[in-house]
Amino acid sequence: MLLRFLIGALWSTLALAERPAHHTDNGFANSDGSQANKPFSSFLKWRRARSELPLDDYYSDARIAATLDPLGYQSNPPLDFSTPAHGARVTWLGHATFLVQTPSLNLLTDPHFSGRASPFSFAGPKRFVAPPVPVPELPRIDVVVISHNHYDHLDTQSVRQLAKHPQGSPLFLVPLGLADWMAAKGVDNAVEMDWWQSRAVKGATVSMVPVHHWSARGLGDRNQTLWGGWTLKADGFNFFFAGDTGWSDDFAEIGRRLGPFDLSAIPIGAYEPRWFMKEQHVNPSEAVDIHRAVNSRFSIGMHWGTFQLTDEPFDQPVKDLSAALIEKGVDPDEFVVLPHGAQWRWNP
């Protein structure tokens, strides 16, 4: 009996020693060991202050038009979804949804095509700019990558539609802990991945990387599933998708291991008030720091201009990014914002 106990204790000790540091007894943590655990009182404090803001003006039709029109926004843009003969084509479909096309494959990030980022169809953050294209009109998608399970990044209706796409269901690459959720929604070809793991798909390499965030879809599942960013290396094109993140030293490590990148998609919105959002959402100045840290030749701002999630006005991310680029001496052509439906092209 004593021998059995000692063997069991030794086995448990060895298992803990081999467990990655971001795997915890209660789920997952950031690479620095931190977890998002602000008390509910902080959330209430933020919501009380938010109730005094002129939010209707912040996302008024006039402000939205004044922001998007100079960028060349079209409500029904002419979209080219043909397979590139060479290079890459990247289409911003709103928020954190990008279609990345190379000669080898089509990859979609954090697909969200619904009217709200919410578990409810009648409440929660609503969409202010319509998706440039519905899911059935997308080309065949080979791979979908999911950064984490928050409602503005993992949308039930969108993944179900993609799983029933007329040209076939894509492969879904998801963080640890999400495959069961996907299966419950009718998606039976989801593969879980951990940080720094890679998977070969149609001659390309897709890798999951650490970012600084958290996960939850309800009241009792905080940090029970992992979160992360993704990289794609295909046909000579190297792409980094940051997902949703606060600032961390992870980005220098991503650049060292997997960079340099031809293009990065980096969040620039949902960052106010800083006292509440800083640990989970970078501001535009920190987004520029990410651009530099991962060693990206070009970057596109995302996570703005689609849903009203936090307290900054619709146009503030664009203004703050412009100011940050000037302050940090970065060429504005290196880090751009696009209108919804715009297509960015890369030629080697």
Secondary structure, DSSP 8 states (H G I E B T S, - for coil): -HHHHHHHHHHHHHHHHHS-TTEETTEE--TTS------HHHHHHHHHHHTTS-HHHHT-HHHHHHHHGGGT--SS-----S--SSSEEEEE-STT-EEEE-SS-EEEES---SSBSSS-SSSSSBBSS--SS-GGGS---SEEE----STTT--HHHHHHHHT-TT---EEEEETT-HHHHHHTT---EEEE-TT-EEEETTEEEEEE--B----SSSS-TTSS---EEEEEETTEEEEE--S-B--THHHHHHHHH--EEEEEEE-----SHHHHTTT---HHHHHHHHHHTTEEEEEEES-SSB--SSS-TTHHHHHHHHHHHHHT--TTTEE---TT-EEEE--
